Amino acid sequence: MKSFQYVITDEMGLHARPAGLLVKEAKNYDSEITITKGDKTVSCTRLMAIMGMCVKKGDTVTITINGGDEEAVYTAMKNFFSENL
C-alpha cells in the first residue's frame, strides 16, 4: 500500500470537472484508489461520493493506492493531482 498527501490548490476545490477527471483516471488502473479528507474515505471511482466530501482550496487530502500496479498508479496519481488540482 502506498499513499501521499496533497493540498488542494485549485480555486474551486475538488468540483465537478476535476472530480470527473479523477474518476476517469482512477478507472484506468487495477489498484484500489481512495481519497480521504478528515475522517471520510471514499473510492476514487465514485463521482458523487467524491463531490460529497466538499473538498475546498487549502484542504489536505490523502490518496491511498492498494494493488498490484500501485507503483505506477502512485506516480500517475501524484502527477494527476499536481496538474489538475
PyMOL Python script that loads the backbone (N, CA, C, O; Angstrom):
from pymol import cmd

cmd.read_pdbstr("""\
ATOM      1  N   MET A   1       0.850  -1.178   0.000  1.00  0.00           N
ATOM      2  CA  MET A   1       0.000   0.000   0.000  1.00  0.00           C
ATOM      3  C   MET A   1       0.895   1.240   0.000  1.00  0.00           C
ATOM      4  O   MET A   1       1.873   1.321   0.743  1.00  0.00           O
ATOM      5  N   LYS A   2       0.534   2.205  -0.853  1.00  0.00           N
ATOM      6  CA  LYS A   2       1.253   3.469  -0.924  1.00  0.00           C
ATOM      7  C   LYS A   2       0.247   4.591  -0.749  1.00  0.00           C
ATOM      8  O   LYS A   2      -0.919   4.458  -1.120  1.00  0.00           O
ATOM      9  N   SER A   3       0.709   5.705  -0.177  1.00  0.00           N
ATOM     10  CA  SER A   3      -0.179   6.855  -0.035  1.00  0.00           C
ATOM     11  C   SER A   3       0.636   8.139  -0.059  1.00  0.00           C
ATOM     12  O   SER A   3       1.846   8.140   0.166  1.00  0.00           O
ATOM     13  N   PHE A   4      -0.059   9.222  -0.335  1.00  0.00           N
ATOM     14  CA  PHE A   4       0.556  10.543  -0.282  1.00  0.00           C
ATOM     15  C   PHE A   4      -0.504  11.564   0.080  1.00  0.00           C
ATOM     16  O   PHE A   4      -1.699  11.339  -0.110  1.00  0.00           O
ATOM     17  N   GLN A   5      -0.046  12.689   0.606  1.00  0.00           N
ATOM     18  CA  GLN A   5      -0.957  13.772   0.930  1.00  0.00           C
ATOM     19  C   GLN A   5      -0.792  14.881  -0.095  1.00  0.00           C
ATOM     20  O   GLN A   5       0.292  15.086  -0.641  1.00  0.00           O
ATOM     21  N   TYR A   6      -1.886  15.594  -0.348  1.00  0.00           N
ATOM     22  CA  TYR A   6      -1.859  16.686  -1.300  1.00  0.00           C
ATOM     23  C   TYR A   6      -2.750  17.814  -0.783  1.00  0.00           C
ATOM     24  O   TYR A   6      -3.864  17.571  -0.319  1.00  0.00           O
ATOM     25  N   VAL A   7      -2.252  19.046  -0.866  1.00  0.00           N
ATOM     26  CA  VAL A   7      -3.043  20.210  -0.502  1.00  0.00           C
ATOM     27  C   VAL A   7      -3.666  20.760  -1.783  1.00  0.00           C
ATOM     28  O   VAL A   7      -2.955  21.096  -2.730  1.00  0.00           O
ATOM     29  N   ILE A   8      -4.982  20.851  -1.806  1.00  0.00           N
ATOM     30  CA  ILE A   8      -5.713  21.308  -2.984  1.00  0.00           C
ATOM     31  C   ILE A   8      -5.402  22.787  -3.231  1.00  0.00           C
ATOM     32  O   ILE A   8      -5.557  23.620  -2.339  1.00  0.00           O
ATOM     33  N   THR A   9      -4.962  23.100  -4.457  1.00  0.00           N
ATOM     34  CA  THR A   9      -4.609  24.477  -4.811  1.00  0.00           C
ATOM     35  C   THR A   9      -5.597  25.096  -5.793  1.00  0.00           C
ATOM     36  O   THR A   9      -5.562  26.308  -6.005  1.00  0.00           O
ATOM     37  N   ASP A  10      -6.470  24.305  -6.393  1.00  0.00           N
ATOM     38  CA  ASP A  10      -7.471  24.820  -7.332  1.00  0.00           C
ATOM     39  C   ASP A  10      -8.409  25.768  -6.595  1.00  0.00           C
ATOM     40  O   ASP A  10      -8.913  25.433  -5.524  1.00  0.00           O
ATOM     41  N   GLU A  11      -8.646  26.941  -7.158  1.00  0.00           N
ATOM     42  CA  GLU A  11      -9.510  27.949  -6.533  1.00  0.00           C
ATOM     43  C   GLU A  11     -10.901  27.418  -6.194  1.00  0.00           C
ATOM     44  O   GLU A  11     -11.491  27.817  -5.190  1.00  0.00           O
ATOM     45  N   MET A  12     -11.420  26.526  -7.024  1.00  0.00           N
ATOM     46  CA  MET A  12     -12.764  25.991  -6.840  1.00  0.00           C
ATOM     47  C   MET A  12     -12.779  24.698  -6.016  1.00  0.00           C
ATOM     48  O   MET A  12     -13.849  24.157  -5.738  1.00  0.00           O
ATOM     49  N   GLY A  13     -11.615  24.206  -5.628  1.00  0.00           N
ATOM     50  CA  GLY A  13     -11.554  22.957  -4.882  1.00  0.00           C
ATOM     51  C   GLY A  13     -11.740  21.761  -5.796  1.00  0.00           C
ATOM     52  O   GLY A  13     -11.475  21.835  -6.996  1.00  0.00           O
ATOM     53  N   LEU A  14     -12.188  20.676  -5.230  1.00  0.00           N
ATOM     54  CA  LEU A  14     -12.413  19.442  -5.998  1.00  0.00           C
ATOM     55  C   LEU A  14     -13.871  19.449  -6.468  1.00  0.00           C
ATOM     56  O   LEU A  14     -14.714  18.739  -5.919  1.00  0.00           O
ATOM     57  N   HIS A  15     -14.152  20.257  -7.489  1.00  0.00           N
ATOM     58  CA  HIS A  15     -15.513  20.415  -8.010  1.00  0.00           C
ATOM     59  C   HIS A  15     -15.760  19.412  -9.135  1.00  0.00           C
ATOM     60  O   HIS A  15     -14.945  18.515  -9.354  1.00  0.00           O
ATOM     61  N   ALA A  16     -16.868  19.553  -9.845  1.00  0.00           N
ATOM     62  CA  ALA A  16     -17.332  18.539 -10.796  1.00  0.00           C
ATOM     63  C   ALA A  16     -16.319  18.183 -11.883  1.00  0.00           C
ATOM     64  O   ALA A  16     -16.083  17.001 -12.134  1.00  0.00           O
ATOM     65  N   ARG A  17     -15.719  19.178 -12.530  1.00  0.00           N
ATOM     66  CA  ARG A  17     -14.804  18.873 -13.632  1.00  0.00           C
ATOM     67  C   ARG A  17     -13.589  18.063 -13.170  1.00  0.00           C
ATOM     68  O   ARG A  17     -13.344  16.987 -13.716  1.00  0.00           O
ATOM     69  N   PRO A  18     -12.817  18.542 -12.181  1.00  0.00           N
ATOM     70  CA  PRO A  18     -11.667  17.731 -11.770  1.00  0.00           C
ATOM     71  C   PRO A  18     -12.067  16.415 -11.103  1.00  0.00           C
ATOM     72  O   PRO A  18     -11.336  15.428 -11.198  1.00  0.00           O
ATOM     73  N   ALA A  19     -13.214  16.391 -10.434  1.00  0.00           N
ATOM     74  CA  ALA A  19     -13.669  15.135  -9.830  1.00  0.00           C
ATOM     75  C   ALA A  19     -13.977  14.115 -10.921  1.00  0.00           C
ATOM     76  O   ALA A  19     -13.649  12.936 -10.783  1.00  0.00           O
ATOM     77  N   GLY A  20     -14.603  14.566 -12.000  1.00  0.00           N
ATOM     78  CA  GLY A  20     -14.884  13.682 -13.130  1.00  0.00           C
ATOM     79  C   GLY A  20     -13.606  13.168 -13.774  1.00  0.00           C
ATOM     80  O   GLY A  20     -13.516  11.997 -14.144  1.00  0.00           O
ATOM     81  N   LEU A  21     -12.616  14.051 -13.907  1.00  0.00           N
ATOM     82  CA  LEU A  21     -11.326  13.634 -14.459  1.00  0.00           C
ATOM     83  C   LEU A  21     -10.639  12.618 -13.545  1.00  0.00           C
ATOM     84  O   LEU A  21     -10.015  11.668 -14.018  1.00  0.00           O
ATOM     85  N   LEU A  22     -10.761  12.830 -12.225  1.00  0.00           N
ATOM     86  CA  LEU A  22     -10.161  11.904 -11.258  1.00  0.00           C
ATOM     87  C   LEU A  22     -10.798  10.523 -11.382  1.00  0.00           C
ATOM     88  O   LEU A  22     -10.093   9.513 -11.388  1.00  0.00           O
ATOM     89  N   VAL A  23     -12.106  10.473 -11.479  1.00  0.00           N
ATOM     90  CA  VAL A  23     -12.809   9.188 -11.618  1.00  0.00           C
ATOM     91  C   VAL A  23     -12.358   8.482 -12.901  1.00  0.00           C
ATOM     92  O   VAL A  23     -12.066   7.287 -12.896  1.00  0.00           O
ATOM     93  N   LYS A  24     -12.306   9.236 -13.986  1.00  0.00           N
ATOM     94  CA  LYS A  24     -11.886   8.660 -15.268  1.00  0.00           C
ATOM     95  C   LYS A  24     -10.464   8.114 -15.180  1.00  0.00           C
ATOM     96  O   LYS A  24     -10.181   7.029 -15.690  1.00  0.00           O
ATOM     97  N   GLU A  25      -9.571   8.859 -14.536  1.00  0.00           N
ATOM     98  CA  GLU A  25      -8.185   8.420 -14.374  1.00  0.00           C
ATOM     99  C   GLU A  25      -8.112   7.180 -13.484  1.00  0.00           C
ATOM    100  O   GLU A  25      -7.399   6.230 -13.808  1.00  0.00           O
ATOM    101  N   ALA A  26      -8.836   7.179 -12.372  1.00  0.00           N
ATOM    102  CA  ALA A  26      -8.790   6.062 -11.423  1.00  0.00           C
ATOM    103  C   ALA A  26      -9.299   4.767 -12.040  1.00  0.00           C
ATOM    104  O   ALA A  26      -8.836   3.684 -11.680  1.00  0.00           O
ATOM    105  N   LYS A  27     -10.245   4.870 -12.964  1.00  0.00           N
ATOM    106  CA  LYS A  27     -10.800   3.669 -13.584  1.00  0.00           C
ATOM    107  C   LYS A  27      -9.833   3.012 -14.567  1.00  0.00           C
ATOM    108  O   LYS A  27     -10.099   1.913 -15.053  1.00  0.00           O
ATOM    109  N   ASN A  28      -8.716   3.674 -14.862  1.00  0.00           N
ATOM    110  CA  ASN A  28      -7.710   3.109 -15.768  1.00  0.00           C
ATOM    111  C   ASN A  28      -6.818   2.068 -15.096  1.00  0.00           C
ATOM    112  O   ASN A  28      -6.037   1.403 -15.777  1.00  0.00           O
ATOM    113  N   TYR A  29      -6.918   1.915 -13.785  1.00  0.00           N
ATOM    114  CA  TYR A  29      -5.986   1.070 -13.048  1.00  0.00           C
ATOM    115  C   TYR A  29      -6.699  -0.053 -12.308  1.00  0.00           C
ATOM    116  O   TYR A  29      -7.879   0.048 -11.974  1.00  0.00           O
ATOM    117  N   ASP A  30      -5.950  -1.131 -12.060  1.00  0.00           N
ATOM    118  CA  ASP A  30      -6.490  -2.263 -11.321  1.00  0.00           C
ATOM    119  C   ASP A  30      -6.483  -2.028  -9.812  1.00  0.00           C
ATOM    120  O   ASP A  30      -7.321  -2.569  -9.092  1.00  0.00           O
ATOM    121  N   SER A  31      -5.537  -1.222  -9.338  1.00  0.00           N
ATOM    122  CA  SER A  31      -5.416  -0.964  -7.900  1.00  0.00           C
ATOM    123  C   SER A  31      -6.633  -0.206  -7.377  1.00  0.00           C
ATOM    124  O   SER A  31      -7.276   0.547  -8.107  1.00  0.00           O
ATOM    125  N   GLU A  32      -6.932  -0.421  -6.103  1.00  0.00           N
ATOM    126  CA  GLU A  32      -7.976   0.345  -5.434  1.00  0.00           C
ATOM    127  C   GLU A  32      -7.376   1.679  -5.017  1.00  0.00           C
ATOM    128  O   GLU A  32      -6.331   1.721  -4.368  1.00  0.00           O
ATOM    129  N   ILE A  33      -8.036   2.766  -5.391  1.00  0.00           N
ATOM    130  CA  ILE A  33      -7.554   4.110  -5.073  1.00  0.00           C
ATOM    131  C   ILE A  33      -8.631   4.799  -4.253  1.00  0.00           C
ATOM    132  O   ILE A  33      -9.788   4.871  -4.666  1.00  0.00           O
ATOM    133  N   THR A  34      -8.241   5.308  -3.080  1.00  0.00           N
ATOM    134  CA  THR A  34      -9.199   6.009  -2.232  1.00  0.00           C
ATOM    135  C   THR A  34      -8.679   7.410  -1.928  1.00  0.00           C
ATOM    136  O   THR A  34      -7.478   7.673  -1.980  1.00  0.00           O
ATOM    137  N   ILE A  35      -9.610   8.295  -1.612  1.00  0.00           N
ATOM    138  CA  ILE A  35      -9.285   9.656  -1.202  1.00  0.00           C
ATOM    139  C   ILE A  35      -9.884   9.877   0.183  1.00  0.00           C
ATOM    140  O   ILE A  35     -11.028   9.503   0.441  1.00  0.00           O
ATOM    141  N   THR A  36      -9.104  10.486   1.066  1.00  0.00           N
ATOM    142  CA  THR A  36      -9.533  10.715   2.442  1.00  0.00           C
ATOM    143  C   THR A  36      -9.400  12.192   2.781  1.00  0.00           C
ATOM    144  O   THR A  36      -8.374  12.815   2.507  1.00  0.00           O
ATOM    145  N   LYS A  37     -10.447  12.741   3.381  1.00  0.00           N
ATOM    146  CA  LYS A  37     -10.406  14.089   3.951  1.00  0.00           C
ATOM    147  C   LYS A  37     -10.988  13.974   5.344  1.00  0.00           C
ATOM    148  O   LYS A  37     -12.144  13.585   5.516  1.00  0.00           O
ATOM    149  N   GLY A  38     -10.184  14.314   6.335  1.00  0.00           N
ATOM    150  CA  GLY A  38     -10.635  14.165   7.714  1.00  0.00           C
ATOM    151  C   GLY A  38     -10.903  12.710   8.023  1.00  0.00           C
ATOM    152  O   GLY A  38     -10.015  11.872   7.866  1.00  0.00           O
ATOM    153  N   ASP A  39     -12.110  12.393   8.461  1.00  0.00           N
ATOM    154  CA  ASP A  39     -12.451  11.012   8.797  1.00  0.00           C
ATOM    155  C   ASP A  39     -13.285  10.337   7.710  1.00  0.00           C
ATOM    156  O   ASP A  39     -13.820   9.249   7.926  1.00  0.00           O
ATOM    157  N   LYS A  40     -13.400  10.975   6.542  1.00  0.00           N
ATOM    158  CA  LYS A  40     -14.209  10.433   5.453  1.00  0.00           C
ATOM    159  C   LYS A  40     -13.309   9.903   4.336  1.00  0.00           C
ATOM    160  O   LYS A  40     -12.459  10.627   3.819  1.00  0.00           O
ATOM    161  N   THR A  41     -13.504   8.630   3.968  1.00  0.00           N
ATOM    162  CA  THR A  41     -12.738   7.991   2.903  1.00  0.00           C
ATOM    163  C   THR A  41     -13.705   7.426   1.873  1.00  0.00           C
ATOM    164  O   THR A  41     -14.669   6.742   2.219  1.00  0.00           O
ATOM    165  N   VAL A  42     -13.434   7.723   0.580  1.00  0.00           N
ATOM    166  CA  VAL A  42     -14.271   7.200  -0.498  1.00  0.00           C
ATOM    167  C   VAL A  42     -13.392   6.696  -1.636  1.00  0.00           C
ATOM    168  O   VAL A  42     -12.230   7.080  -1.764  1.00  0.00           O
ATOM    169  N   SER A  43     -13.966   5.838  -2.448  1.00  0.00           N
ATOM    170  CA  SER A  43     -13.278   5.319  -3.628  1.00  0.00           C
ATOM    171  C   SER A  43     -13.176   6.420  -4.675  1.00  0.00           C
ATOM    172  O   SER A  43     -14.110   7.202  -4.855  1.00  0.00           O
ATOM    173  N   CYS A  44     -12.049   6.480  -5.360  1.00  0.00           N
ATOM    174  CA  CYS A  44     -11.842   7.484  -6.408  1.00  0.00           C
ATOM    175  C   CYS A  44     -12.605   7.152  -7.687  1.00  0.00           C
ATOM    176  O   CYS A  44     -12.490   7.876  -8.676  1.00  0.00           O
ATOM    177  N   THR A  45     -13.375   6.078  -7.683  1.00  0.00           N
ATOM    178  CA  THR A  45     -14.189   5.750  -8.855  1.00  0.00           C
ATOM    179  C   THR A  45     -15.654   6.161  -8.650  1.00  0.00           C
ATOM    180  O   THR A  45     -16.497   5.888  -9.504  1.00  0.00           O
ATOM    181  N   ARG A  46     -15.955   6.807  -7.539  1.00  0.00           N
ATOM    182  CA  ARG A  46     -17.344   7.191  -7.220  1.00  0.00           C
ATOM    183  C   ARG A  46     -17.487   8.714  -7.226  1.00  0.00           C
ATOM    184  O   ARG A  46     -17.192   9.379  -6.233  1.00  0.00           O
ATOM    185  N   LEU A  47     -17.939   9.252  -8.346  1.00  0.00           N
ATOM    186  CA  LEU A  47     -18.014  10.692  -8.555  1.00  0.00           C
ATOM    187  C   LEU A  47     -18.828  11.415  -7.482  1.00  0.00           C
ATOM    188  O   LEU A  47     -18.346  12.381  -6.890  1.00  0.00           O
ATOM    189  N   MET A  48     -20.025  10.971  -7.233  1.00  0.00           N
ATOM    190  CA  MET A  48     -20.895  11.668  -6.275  1.00  0.00           C
ATOM    191  C   MET A  48     -20.333  11.614  -4.856  1.00  0.00           C
ATOM    192  O   MET A  48     -20.495  12.563  -4.089  1.00  0.00           O
ATOM    193  N   ALA A  49     -19.677  10.517  -4.507  1.00  0.00           N
ATOM    194  CA  ALA A  49     -19.074  10.404  -3.183  1.00  0.00           C
ATOM    195  C   ALA A  49     -17.917  11.395  -3.045  1.00  0.00           C
ATOM    196  O   ALA A  49     -17.743  12.013  -1.994  1.00  0.00           O
ATOM    197  N   ILE A  50     -17.132  11.541  -4.106  1.00  0.00           N
ATOM    198  CA  ILE A  50     -16.019  12.499  -4.077  1.00  0.00           C
ATOM    199  C   ILE A  50     -16.561  13.919  -3.933  1.00  0.00           C
ATOM    200  O   ILE A  50     -16.070  14.692  -3.109  1.00  0.00           O
ATOM    201  N   MET A  51     -17.548  14.256  -4.712  1.00  0.00           N
ATOM    202  CA  MET A  51     -18.123  15.596  -4.643  1.00  0.00           C
ATOM    203  C   MET A  51     -18.790  15.854  -3.289  1.00  0.00           C
ATOM    204  O   MET A  51     -18.822  16.987  -2.810  1.00  0.00           O
ATOM    205  N   GLY A  52     -19.315  14.804  -2.687  1.00  0.00           N
ATOM    206  CA  GLY A  52     -19.945  14.915  -1.380  1.00  0.00           C
ATOM    207  C   GLY A  52     -18.972  15.200  -0.251  1.00  0.00           C
ATOM    208  O   GLY A  52     -19.387  15.545   0.855  1.00  0.00           O
ATOM    209  N   MET A  53     -17.690  15.059  -0.518  1.00  0.00           N
ATOM    210  CA  MET A  53     -16.674  15.343   0.501  1.00  0.00           C
ATOM    211  C   MET A  53     -16.451  16.848   0.680  1.00  0.00           C
ATOM    212  O   MET A  53     -15.866  17.280   1.673  1.00  0.00           O
ATOM    213  N   CYS A  54     -16.921  17.641  -0.288  1.00  0.00           N
ATOM    214  CA  CYS A  54     -16.805  19.105  -0.230  1.00  0.00           C
ATOM    215  C   CYS A  54     -15.363  19.558  -0.001  1.00  0.00           C
ATOM    216  O   CYS A  54     -15.086  20.344   0.905  1.00  0.00           O
ATOM    217  N   VAL A  55     -14.453  19.056  -0.829  1.00  0.00           N
ATOM    218  CA  VAL A  55     -13.042  19.412  -0.713  1.00  0.00           C
ATOM    219  C   VAL A  55     -12.849  20.801  -1.313  1.00  0.00           C
ATOM    220  O   VAL A  55     -13.207  21.050  -2.464  1.00  0.00           O
ATOM    221  N   LYS A  56     -12.274  21.707  -0.510  1.00  0.00           N
ATOM    222  CA  LYS A  56     -12.083  23.090  -0.921  1.00  0.00           C
ATOM    223  C   LYS A  56     -10.595  23.421  -1.034  1.00  0.00           C
ATOM    224  O   LYS A  56      -9.740  22.657  -0.585  1.00  0.00           O
ATOM    225  N   LYS A  57     -10.303  24.567  -1.637  1.00  0.00           N
ATOM    226  CA  LYS A  57      -8.918  25.022  -1.740  1.00  0.00           C
ATOM    227  C   LYS A  57      -8.315  25.099  -0.340  1.00  0.00           C
ATOM    228  O   LYS A  57      -8.937  25.609   0.592  1.00  0.00           O
ATOM    229  N   GLY A  58      -7.093  24.583  -0.210  1.00  0.00           N
ATOM    230  CA  GLY A  58      -6.404  24.585   1.074  1.00  0.00           C
ATOM    231  C   GLY A  58      -6.596  23.322   1.889  1.00  0.00           C
ATOM    232  O   GLY A  58      -5.849  23.086   2.839  1.00  0.00           O
ATOM    233  N   ASP A  59      -7.585  22.499   1.540  1.00  0.00           N
ATOM    234  CA  ASP A  59      -7.812  21.235   2.246  1.00  0.00           C
ATOM    235  C   ASP A  59      -6.718  20.237   1.891  1.00  0.00           C
ATOM    236  O   ASP A  59      -6.244  20.196   0.756  1.00  0.00           O
ATOM    237  N   THR A  60      -6.327  19.440   2.865  1.00  0.00           N
ATOM    238  CA  THR A  60      -5.360  18.368   2.639  1.00  0.00           C
ATOM    239  C   THR A  60      -6.110  17.058   2.492  1.00  0.00           C
ATOM    240  O   THR A  60      -6.929  16.699   3.337  1.00  0.00           O
ATOM    241  N   VAL A  61      -5.820  16.346   1.404  1.00  0.00           N
ATOM    242  CA  VAL A  61      -6.409  15.031   1.179  1.00  0.00           C
ATOM    243  C   VAL A  61      -5.296  13.996   1.153  1.00  0.00           C
ATOM    244  O   VAL A  61      -4.148  14.306   0.835  1.00  0.00           O
ATOM    245  N   THR A  62      -5.650  12.772   1.489  1.00  0.00           N
ATOM    246  CA  THR A  62      -4.718  11.659   1.418  1.00  0.00           C
ATOM    247  C   THR A  62      -5.210  10.687   0.368  1.00  0.00           C
ATOM    248  O   THR A  62      -6.360  10.251   0.401  1.00  0.00           O
ATOM    249  N   ILE A  63      -4.334  10.350  -0.563  1.00  0.00           N
ATOM    250  CA  ILE A  63      -4.645   9.387  -1.608  1.00  0.00           C
ATOM    251  C   ILE A  63      -3.941   8.089  -1.237  1.00  0.00           C
ATOM    252  O   ILE A  63      -2.736   8.081  -0.983  1.00  0.00           O
ATOM    253  N   THR A  64      -4.695   6.988  -1.207  1.00  0.00           N
ATOM    254  CA  THR A  64      -4.139   5.680  -0.861  1.00  0.00           C
ATOM    255  C   THR A  64      -4.350   4.735  -2.032  1.00  0.00           C
ATOM    256  O   THR A  64      -5.441   4.648  -2.596  1.00  0.00           O
ATOM    257  N   ILE A  65      -3.283   4.030  -2.384  1.00  0.00           N
ATOM    258  CA  ILE A  65      -3.314   3.093  -3.513  1.00  0.00           C
ATOM    259  C   ILE A  65      -2.950   1.717  -2.981  1.00  0.00           C
ATOM    260  O   ILE A  65      -1.956   1.555  -2.273  1.00  0.00           O
ATOM    261  N   ASN A  66      -3.765   0.727  -3.332  1.00  0.00           N
ATOM    262  CA  ASN A  66      -3.517  -0.627  -2.874  1.00  0.00           C
ATOM    263  C   ASN A  66      -3.803  -1.598  -4.017  1.00  0.00           C
ATOM    264  O   ASN A  66      -4.934  -1.686  -4.494  1.00  0.00           O
ATOM    265  N   GLY A  67      -2.772  -2.326  -4.454  1.00  0.00           N
ATOM    266  CA  GLY A  67      -2.979  -3.289  -5.526  1.00  0.00           C
ATOM    267  C   GLY A  67      -1.689  -3.622  -6.242  1.00  0.00           C
ATOM    268  O   GLY A  67      -0.612  -3.153  -5.872  1.00  0.00           O
ATOM    269  N   GLY A  68      -1.815  -4.433  -7.267  1.00  0.00           N
ATOM    270  CA  GLY A  68      -0.663  -4.947  -7.986  1.00  0.00           C
ATOM    271  C   GLY A  68       0.123  -3.917  -8.773  1.00  0.00           C
ATOM    272  O   GLY A  68       1.332  -4.065  -8.948  1.00  0.00           O
ATOM    273  N   ASP A  69      -0.547  -2.870  -9.252  1.00  0.00           N
ATOM    274  CA  ASP A  69       0.150  -1.860 -10.049  1.00  0.00           C
ATOM    275  C   ASP A  69       0.332  -0.553  -9.269  1.00  0.00           C
ATOM    276  O   ASP A  69       0.383   0.524  -9.863  1.00  0.00           O
ATOM    277  N   GLU A  70       0.430  -0.651  -7.936  1.00  0.00           N
ATOM    278  CA  GLU A  70       0.432   0.548  -7.099  1.00  0.00           C
ATOM    279  C   GLU A  70       1.616   1.483  -7.357  1.00  0.00           C
ATOM    280  O   GLU A  70       1.478   2.695  -7.194  1.00  0.00           O
ATOM    281  N   GLU A  71       2.777   0.952  -7.754  1.00  0.00           N
ATOM    282  CA  GLU A  71       3.921   1.827  -8.041  1.00  0.00           C
ATOM    283  C   GLU A  71       3.600   2.762  -9.202  1.00  0.00           C
ATOM    284  O   GLU A  71       3.821   3.969  -9.106  1.00  0.00           O
ATOM    285  N   ALA A  72       3.084   2.216 -10.289  1.00  0.00           N
ATOM    286  CA  ALA A  72       2.728   3.022 -11.457  1.00  0.00           C
ATOM    287  C   ALA A  72       1.582   3.972 -11.133  1.00  0.00           C
ATOM    288  O   ALA A  72       1.584   5.125 -11.564  1.00  0.00           O
ATOM    289  N   VAL A  73       0.612   3.490 -10.380  1.00  0.00           N
ATOM    290  CA  VAL A  73      -0.542   4.312 -10.026  1.00  0.00           C
ATOM    291  C   VAL A  73      -0.120   5.455  -9.108  1.00  0.00           C
ATOM    292  O   VAL A  73      -0.610   6.574  -9.252  1.00  0.00           O
ATOM    293  N   TYR A  74       0.775   5.189  -8.177  1.00  0.00           N
ATOM    294  CA  TYR A  74       1.283   6.211  -7.262  1.00  0.00           C
ATOM    295  C   TYR A  74       1.852   7.385  -8.056  1.00  0.00           C
ATOM    296  O   TYR A  74       1.504   8.538  -7.802  1.00  0.00           O
ATOM    297  N   THR A  75       2.719   7.092  -9.005  1.00  0.00           N
ATOM    298  CA  THR A  75       3.335   8.133  -9.834  1.00  0.00           C
ATOM    299  C   THR A  75       2.281   8.856 -10.672  1.00  0.00           C
ATOM    300  O   THR A  75       2.287  10.084 -10.760  1.00  0.00           O
ATOM    301  N   ALA A  76       1.384   8.095 -11.282  1.00  0.00           N
ATOM    302  CA  ALA A  76       0.347   8.688 -12.123  1.00  0.00           C
ATOM    303  C   ALA A  76      -0.587   9.594 -11.316  1.00  0.00           C
ATOM    304  O   ALA A  76      -0.954  10.671 -11.785  1.00  0.00           O
ATOM    305  N   MET A  77      -0.972   9.172 -10.118  1.00  0.00           N
ATOM    306  CA  MET A  77      -1.882   9.965  -9.291  1.00  0.00           C
ATOM    307  C   MET A  77      -1.192  11.231  -8.780  1.00  0.00           C
ATOM    308  O   MET A  77      -1.816  12.291  -8.735  1.00  0.00           O
ATOM    309  N   LYS A  78       0.070  11.140  -8.399  1.00  0.00           N
ATOM    310  CA  LYS A  78       0.797  12.339  -7.965  1.00  0.00           C
ATOM    311  C   LYS A  78       0.848  13.352  -9.100  1.00  0.00           C
ATOM    312  O   LYS A  78       0.636  14.545  -8.887  1.00  0.00           O
ATOM    313  N   ASN A  79       1.132  12.868 -10.312  1.00  0.00           N
ATOM    314  CA  ASN A  79       1.157  13.760 -11.467  1.00  0.00           C
ATOM    315  C   ASN A  79      -0.214  14.344 -11.754  1.00  0.00           C
ATOM    316  O   ASN A  79      -0.339  15.532 -12.051  1.00  0.00           O
ATOM    317  N   PHE A  80      -1.249  13.506 -11.665  1.00  0.00           N
ATOM    318  CA  PHE A  80      -2.611  13.965 -11.916  1.00  0.00           C
ATOM    319  C   PHE A  80      -2.985  15.104 -10.954  1.00  0.00           C
ATOM    320  O   PHE A  80      -3.495  16.139 -11.382  1.00  0.00           O
ATOM    321  N   PHE A  81      -2.732  14.909  -9.674  1.00  0.00           N
ATOM    322  CA  PHE A  81      -3.100  15.915  -8.688  1.00  0.00           C
ATOM    323  C   PHE A  81      -2.331  17.221  -8.896  1.00  0.00           C
ATOM    324  O   PHE A  81      -2.913  18.302  -8.806  1.00  0.00           O
ATOM    325  N   SER A  82      -1.040  17.128  -9.170  1.00  0.00           N
ATOM    326  CA  SER A  82      -0.262  18.355  -9.359  1.00  0.00           C
ATOM    327  C   SER A  82      -0.676  19.095 -10.634  1.00  0.00           C
ATOM    328  O   SER A  82      -0.593  20.322 -10.681  1.00  0.00           O
ATOM    329  N   GLU A  83      -1.117  18.381 -11.658  1.00  0.00           N
ATOM    330  CA  GLU A  83      -1.514  19.019 -12.909  1.00  0.00           C
ATOM    331  C   GLU A  83      -2.952  19.527 -12.904  1.00  0.00           C
ATOM    332  O   GLU A  83      -3.266  20.485 -13.610  1.00  0.00           O
ATOM    333  N   ASN A  84      -3.826  18.906 -12.125  1.00  0.00           N
ATOM    334  CA  ASN A  84      -5.254  19.223 -12.183  1.00  0.00           C
ATOM    335  C   ASN A  84      -5.853  19.853 -10.933  1.00  0.00           C
ATOM    336  O   ASN A  84      -6.926  20.451 -11.008  1.00  0.00           O
ATOM    337  N   LEU A  85      -5.201  19.738  -9.809  1.00  0.00           N
ATOM    338  CA  LEU A  85      -5.797  20.237  -8.564  1.00  0.00           C
ATOM    339  C   LEU A  85      -4.851  21.111  -7.777  1.00  0.00           C
ATOM    340  O   LEU A  85      -5.211  21.603  -6.707  1.00  0.00           O
TER     341      LEU A  85
END
""", "prot")
cmd.dss("prot")
cmd.show_as("cartoon", "prot")
cmd.util.cbc("prot")
cmd.orient("prot")
